[in-house]
Amino acid sequence: MLPDAILTTALLLAGIAALTALIGVGTAWLVAVHDFPGRSLMAWLLPLPLAFPTYIVAYVYADTLDTLGPVQGALRWLLGIAEPAGSLLPEPRSLGGAVVIMSLVLYPYVHLAMRASFQGRSAVLIEAARLFGASPWRIARTITLPMARPALAAGLALVLMESLNDIGATEYLGVRTLTLAVFTTWLNRGSLAGAAQIAVVMLVVVAVLIALERHARRHRVVAASSADARTCRRLPLGGAAGVLALAACLLPVGLGFAVPFGFLLREVLTRGLLVGFDPDLVRHIGSTVMLAGAATVLVLGLGFGGAFAARLIRRRRAGALLGAAGLGYAVPGTVLALGLLGPLVAVDEAIGGVVRAVTGHGAGLLLAGSAAAVVIAYTIRFLAIATGFAQAALTRLPVELDDAAASVGARPRRVVAAVHLPLTRPALVGAALLVFVDCLKELPATLLLRPLNTETLATYVYQFATRGSFEEGALAALLIVLVGLVPVIRMVRLADDLDPDAPLA
């Protein structure tokens, strides 16, 4: 099954990369470079699909666009077709359907990266090009887009990592990727060795993606001239051009956020899920919050603690080790779960041997058979978020602050408590929100490592989807989305703060 899975995965990643680049770069160009009616609103709405896990949007569109779904029912009514005789629309449960549906959720990674790059365009370079008679298209092709290439590479790397990690959407849409092959080989076929072989191939794919992203940013210096830090003013678009720009931004927002959100809200209200909800849902919400909360505390402690230590040590090796600690984000959840199983069992056996020698009784699987395995997987996978936030915040703090504190006799612990923590608190809060929500949405590692009779909101929704009754889990899906909106809105505010609101050209 490996050759087919490799080919399917390659086609899926290539399609998603092309479509997310088209949507993300296009919308970022419109919002950052031009001014048109509704631009400010679009700047807020375009990143919102990030609040949706890909698997929830896949469930929504697969049911909505089904032959017996509401969309095709409305089409048959308009066309006067009495009985369904085949599908009137392209099949969403296909490779092409997966590419489109997942791209509608993942394009904001590219959009936000490119928007920040476009907003930082140097007025010096643009004005010099215009002075020599360069057209707007040539300026974009020779100056703006090449300078934004590192941002595009970073955004696409995140998109492809998330696509490779996905299991819920691809399984529901019938796309047999490497991730799904690991899952089915391990659980359905009971072959741990076969799953490990496929996982090794996935690690090779991850290494290739990281190498390509690093290569795209190699020897690229994109800083503007320090002599003139002015950024370009936005160009006005009026009339038909402004309407088209607004429509081009509305389309991905409508398909990636408004339609799925409206579907979930309608199902919750029409099915009375707020009144007669499943009593077990409260227990599952508690499990979700406990697992995500414990992992968030560990991630913040390790990530910010490591960043503070690297700052105080001031050695290149410390920074390299901190970067290596964050590589878990690039590892798909299925591969991470598979790789953790052996070490966790080995630790459990060591603990059991000690306990048996002392008490004469075994200790069981304390880590591999409990929720601790899920928390450890979350911590490894999302540690990069905390280290990234911490390093970004610390780079803005002058080293002279540390030296001043040390000159008056402050120990490293006091420097961290009195200087680093207060000044990096906004980054700490942002990292906490993002890590918590990512833990909330994580499906592959949770499915494979959760103990018996333990469900999170993600696995709860997944169980309904596998039984063909996703609508019954709409309330849990809506809760995931509503919580996910919090860090997305925070990221939008940060991006908005970077926009200088320059006067129109």
N, C-alpha and C positions, 0 to 999 in steps of 0.2 A: 504493500500500500504506500510505501515511501515515495516512489517516483510520482504518482498521481498527486500526493499531498504536497510535494515540493513544487510541482508545476502550478497547482491551484493557488498555493500561497504566493508564489511569485506573481501570478496574474492579478491576484487580489491586491497585493501591495503596490504593484505598478499602476493599476487603475485608480486606487485611492490616492496615491501620490500625485497623479496627473490632475484629478478632479479637485482635490483640496488645494493644490497650487493655483489652479484656475480661479476657484472661488475666493480663496484667501487673499491672493495677490490683487485680484480685481477689486474686491470690496475695500481692501486696505488702501489701494490707490485712489479710489473714489472718495473715501472719507478723509484721508490725510492730505491729499493734494488739491482737492476741489471743494468748492462750497456750493451747495444746492439746497432747495427747500427740503427740510426734514433731515439734513445731515447730522445735526446734533442728536436727534432721536435715534438715527441709525447707528451712530457711534456707540450708543448704549445697548442697542438691541442685538447687534451682530454677534457679540461673544456669548449670548445666552444659551445656545445649544450645548455649550460645555457642561451645563447643569445636568444634562441627560446622559445616562449610561447608554452605550451603543445598543445593548441588548433590549432595553425598553423601547427605543425607537424602532428597532427591528420587529418587535412583537406588535407594535401599533400598526406599522405599515403593512406587515404581512396579513393582519386581520382586516385592515381597512380596504386594501386593494385586492382581497380575495375575490374569487368568482361570485361568491354569495355575499360579499361585503357591501357596505353602504355606497361606495363610489361606483362600483359596477352596477349596482341596483339602480342608482340614479341615472346612469348612462342608458341602461335598458329602457327605463321609463321615458327618457327623452327621445330615444330612437324607436319607441313603440315595439320593443321586443318583449313578448309575453314570458317566455321561459328561457332560462340561461342555457345557451348552447355554446359552450367554450368561453374562454376568457377574452374580454374586449381590450385588455391592457397587457403590457409586457409582464411576465411573471416575476413578482418580487422575490420569490424563493429560488434564486439563481445567483450565479457569480456576478452578473451585471447588476442585479438588484442589490446585492450586498455592497458592491462598490458605491452605488449611489446613496444608499441609506446610511452607511457608515461615514461617507464623506460629508453628509449633511450635519453630522454630529461633531466631526473632528476638524473641520476647516478652521474653527476659531484659533487653533494652535498656530497656524500659518498666518491668519489674519492679524492676531495681536503682535506677533514678532515683526511682520512686515509693516504694520501701522507704526510701531515705535521707530523703525528704521526710516520710513518715509517722513515722519514728523521731524526727524533730526537732520533733514537735508540741509546742506550748507548753501546759504544764499550766495556766497562768493563764487562757488563753482557754477551754479546755475546762471548767475548774472553774467559771468565771463563767457559762458557758452552762448547765451542770447546775444551778447555783444558781437560775437563773430557770426551771427546769423543762423545758429542752429535751430531747427524746428523743435516743437515740444516732443514729438516722437523720438527724434534723434537724441535729445537730452535724456529722455527716459531710457533709451536703449544703450547709450554709451556712458552715462553718469549714474543716474538714480538706481536702475536695476542692478548694475554690477556692484555698487556700494552696498546694496541690500542682500547680496548673495549669502553672506554668513547668516543673516537672519532667516532667510529662506531655508537654508540647510538645517538650522536648529529647529525651526518649526516643523519641517517635513520629518526630521528624525523623531520628534515626539509623536507625530501622527502615525508613523510606521511602527514605532514601539507599541503604541496603544492598539493598533490593528493586529499586530502579532500576538498580543496578550489576550485578545478577545476570544471568548468561547461561546457566550450566550447567543450573540447575533448570528455568528457563522453556523452554529448548530441548528438554530431555528430556521435559517434560510437555506439549509441544505448544502452548505459550502464546506467541503472536507479539507480543512487546512491542517498544517502541522500541529497546531495547538489542539485541535479537536482529535487528531490522530493519537496524541499522547493520552488524552483523556479517555478515549474509547479503548485503547489498547490496555491501559492500566486497569480501568474499572470493569468494562464490559467483557474484555477477553482474559482478564486476570494475568496478563503478562507484564510484570514489572520490568523485566530485562528488555522486552521490545519497546516499552515506553521510554526506557533510558536511552536506547539507541536513537529514537526519534528526537528525544530531548537534546542529544549531542548535536544533531543536525540543526536544531533551532538555535543553539548557542553559536554555531558557525554563522547563521543568518544574522544574529544580533551583532556579532563581531564585524561582519561586513558592513552593516548599517552604520555602526559607530565609526569605522574606518572611512566610509564615504563622507560622513558628516565632518570628520576632522579634516579630510582632504579638501572639502569645499571651503573650509575656513583657513587653510594653510597659506601663510605669507600674505594674508589679507589685512591691510591696515585701513580702517574705514573712518578714522577720526577726522573731524573737520579741522580746518586751520585755526590755530589759537588766536590768530590776529583778528579774526572776525567770526564770532560765534553766532552770528545772526542766522535764523532759520527762515526758510522761504514762506512767503505768504500764500495762502490758498487761492486758487484760481476760481472765479465764479462760473457756474453753469446755470443758465436760465433757459426758459422756454422748453422746447422738446428735449433738449439735452439734459436739463435738470430732471424732467419727469422720467426719462430713461434711466438716469443714474439712481433715482429713488426706487424705481421698480427693480433694478438689478440688485439693490441691497435688500429690498423687501422679500425677494424670492427665497434666498437661503434662510432668512429668519423665519419666514412663514412655514417653510417645509421642515426646517430643522428644529423649531421650537413651538410655534403657535399651533400647528396641527397636532403634534403629539400631546402637548399640554391640554388642548381642548378635548382631545379624545379621552384622556385620563379623567379630566374633570367631569365630563359627561357620564362616563361609566360609574364614577363614584356617586354622582347625584341620582342617576336613573336607577341604579341597582340598590340604592339605600345603604351603601356601605358605611356611611357615617353613623347611621342609627343602629343597624344590625350587623356590626362588623364582627369578624372572627375573634372570640376571646383570646385565642392563642397569639393574636397579633401583638397584644400588649407585651406578652412574654418575649416575643421575637424582637420587638423594639428594644426591650431591656437588654437582651443579649447583644444586639447590634451596638448599642451605646457603650456597653461595658467593654466589648472587644475593641471597638474603634477608639474609645477613650484611653484604655490601657496602652494601646499601640502608640497613640499620639503622645502620651507622656514619655514613653521610652524613646520615641523618635526625636522629640524636642531635646530631651536630656542628652542623648548621644550626639545628635547633630550639632546643637549649639555648644555643648561642652567640648566636642572635638574642635570646632572652629575657634573657640576661645583659646584652647590649648595651643593650636597651631599658630595663633596670633602671638601668644606670649613666647613660644619657643623660637619663632622666626627662623625656621630652617626649612629648606626646600623639601627635604624628605618628609617632614610633617604634613606639608600641603599635599604632597603626592599620595600619602597614606589616606588623607581625608578624602581626596578625590576617588581613590580606589574603594573606599567604604560606601560611596554613593553609587557604585555600578549596579547595585541590586535593582535599581529602577529599570534598567535595560533588560533584565531577565524576566521573561513571561511568567505569569503566576503558576502555570502548570509545571514549567521546568523548575521553578523555585520550590514548589511543593515536593516534587520528585527528588530534588537534591537534598532537601532537608530531612526526608524520611529516614534515611540511613543514619546520619549523625544523631538525630533525636533518639532513635531506638538504641543506639550505642550508649548514649548518656543515660538513658533509662535503665539499661542493663547494668551499667556501672553502679548507679545508685541502688538498684535492686540487690546487687551483690553485697554492697556494704550493709544495707538494711538487713539482708538475710543472715549475714555473719553476726550481726549484733542481736537481732530479735528472733531469728529463726523463721521469719515470714517474709515473703516477697513484697515488693512495693508496687508492682504493676507498672503500667506505662504512664508515668507522671507527666511527661511532656508530649510524646507522640500521640497519646490517647486522650488528651485534654485540650481545652481551649488555649492553652499556652502555645501550642504549635501554630495556631492561627495568628496569635499576637506576635510571635517571633517572625513569621512570614511577612506580616504587615510591616514590622519594624525594618526588616532587611530591604523590602521592596521600596518603601517610601522614605528611607533615610536621606536619599539624595535631595528631597525637597527641603528638609530642614537645613542640611549643610549648604545648599544653594542660597537660601534666604539669609542664613547667618553670614556667609562669606560676602554676599552682596552688601549687607548692612555694614559689616566691619570695614570694607574697603573705603567707605565714605568717612570713616573716623580717622583723623590724623594720628599717626604713631606718636606724635608729641604728647598726646593726652596720656598714653601709657607711661611715657618717660617722666612726665610731670608727677604722676601719682607715685611712681617708683622712687623719685627723687626725695619725696617727703616720707619715705619709709613704708609705703603701702606694699603689703605682700600680694602675690598674684591673685589669691582668693579675694582680697579686698578690692583689687583692680577690677576683677570681673563683676563683683557685687555693686561697686559704686560707680563704675564707668561704663563697662560693656553692656550689662543687662539693661540699665535705664535707657541708654541710647539706641539699643536694638530692639526695644519692646514692640514697636510697630511691626518689625519683621517677624518677631516671635509670634505675635497674634496672627499675622497673615499665614505663616507656616502652619500654625495649629489648625486654622480653619481648613486649609487645603489638604493637610494630611488626614484630618478627621473625615472629610467628605470622600476622599479617595479610598479610605478604609471602608466607608459606608458602601461604596459602589463596587468594591473588589469582589469578583465572582469566582474566577478559576481556582485560586489558592484556597478560598473559603470552602468551595465544594469538595476539594480533595483532602483537606486537613481538619475540617470541623469534626468534633466528636459526635457520637450518636445522639439523636433527639435534640440537636442544637441547630437552630435556624437563625440566619440574619435576614434583614429585609431583602437583600439581593437574592439569597437562596430561596426565600419564601416566594418571591415573584417568579424565580426560575422554576420552582416546582409546579406552579400553576400553568406556566407556559408549556412545560413538557407534557402536561395532561391535556393540553388543548383548551384550557379555560383561563387564559391570561386575564380576561376582563375581571375575574373574581379577585385578582391580586392588584387591581388598579389603585386601591387606596395606599398599599405599601409602596407601589411605584411612584405615586404622587408625592409621598412623604420623602422619598429619596431625592426627587427633583427639587422640592421646596427647600430642603436642607442644602442641596448643591448650589442653589442660587446665591447663597450668602457669599462664598468666596469668589464666585464669578462677578458679582456686583462690586466686590472689593477690588478685583483686578481691573474692572472697567474704570473705577474711580482713579486707580493709580495711572492707568493709561491716559485718562482725561487730564490728570494733573501734569502729565508730560506735554500736553498740547498747549502751546503758548497762546492760543486764541488770537493769532495775529490778525491785523486788519486785512480786508480783502485787497487783492492786487488790483 
